[in-house]
Amino acid sequence: MKNKTIEIARKLRKNLSPAEKRLWPRLRDRRFAGFKFRRQHPIGAFVVDFCCPRIALVVELDGESHLERQCEDKAREAFLVSEGMLILRFWNTEVYDDLEPVLEKIYQTCVTRSAPSWPFPSPPTPLPGVPGRGEQETDTLPHERIE
């Protein structure tokens, strides 16, 4: 099954849709703010249009054919989400007519997904009477002045 999916992905890479051809030059070669995207990337039994594995992001471009495949798309999406992927979907017409807002949405999602989780854990509290890193032991209190 895996070999068949890889074979399908290779064929799809050679025959990108016009919308994929328009978006791919902007995402490839880490040109997109340093994020590495792959095109026609196999995940399980599915091949996604674009994927940034480091942040588990999938970008799918949908044309009119997807109107007839809504059940299949839901099953595919459920699998991808179960694998920890976030899916951004855009219509082909959005890529043709409004590429910049599409790129902005992808960028904002990349930045959000790559940011560390909030809140950061607080640093450990130093033990009383034990100097921390970079501190020297002294016989004076912090408010006393040494001359």
N, C-alpha and C positions, 0 to 999 in steps of 0.2 A: 504493500500500500504506500509506504514512504517513497519508494522509487518512482511509483506512478505519479505521486503528487509533485515530486521534483521535476519529473519529465513535463508535466503540465505547466509548471512554473516557468520552465525554460522556454516552452512554446509561447506562453503569454508575454514573456519579456521581449520576444522578437516581434510581437504583434500588439504593441500598446495601442490603446484607444487614443483618439485625438486629444481628449482631455488629459489623459495620463501623460502623453507626449508634451503637453503644455506645462504640467506641474513638475514632472521629473527633473528638468534642468535646474529648477530652483531648490530641490531637495537633495540632489545627489552630491557626492564627494564632500560631505560635511560642510557644504556651502551654507546650509541653513543654520546659522548661529552655532556651528560646531556639532550639531546633532547628526548622527549617521543614520540615514534612512536606507532601506532596501526596497526594491520594487519587486512586485510579484513574488512575495515571500511566503513559503509554505509554513503553515502552523497546523499541526495535526493533519487532518484530511483536507484542509482548506488552503487556498492560496489567496492572500490578501493583496490589495493593490500596492500599498506602501506601509512599511513597518519600521519603527524605531525601537529595536529590542531593548536597549538600555533603559528606556523609560516605559516600556510596555504600552506603546501607542500604535494604533492601527489607523490609517487614513484610507477610507473607501470612497471611490467616486462612482456615483450611480447614474445610469442613463435610463431610458424608457424601458429597457428590458427588465429592470428591477421592479417595475410596477406589477409585473406578472409573477414575480418570484418572491413575494413577501413572506410566505410560510418558510421557504428555504432560507431566506435571509435571517429570519427570526431564530431558526435553529442554529445557524452559523454564528450569529451574534451571541447566543446563549453559550455556545462552546467557547468562543473567544473570551467572553467575560469570565467564564469559569477558569480560564487559564491566566487570569489577572490582567487582561488587556483592556484598554480603554479605546473605544471606537469613535472616531469622528467621521461623519458621513456628509458628503457634499454632492449636490447635483452637478452633472457635467456642465450645465448652463452657468452655474456659479463660477466655475473655473474659467469658462470662456469670457463671461461678462464682467465678473468682479473678482479677479485673481487676488488683488491686494488684500481685501477683507478675508479671503480664504487663508492666505498665508499668515495674516495677523492672528486668526483663530488658532491655527496650528502652532504658531510661535508661542502664544500665551499658554496653550496647553502644555507645550514642551517645557517651558519655564516653570510652570506650576508643578508638573510631575517630577521635575528634576530637583526641586527645592527640598531641603531637609524637612522632615516632619516637625510641626510645631506642637506644643512648645518644646524647646530644647530642655533636656534634663538639666537641673541646676547642678553646679559643681559641688563636690563634696565639701562639707564644712570641716575646717581644720580642727584638730583636737586641741583643747586648751593646754597651753604650756609646751606644745610641740611646734617648733618653727616650721613654716611651710617652705616651699621651694623658693630659693633666692633670698630668704630671710636669714639674718644672723642672730644667734642668741645674744641677748644683752641682759645686764642686771638692772636696767632702768625700765621704768614704766613708759608706755607710749607717749604720755604727756610731759615727761621730764625732759629737760633739755641738757644735752651733754656739751660741755665747753672744753 
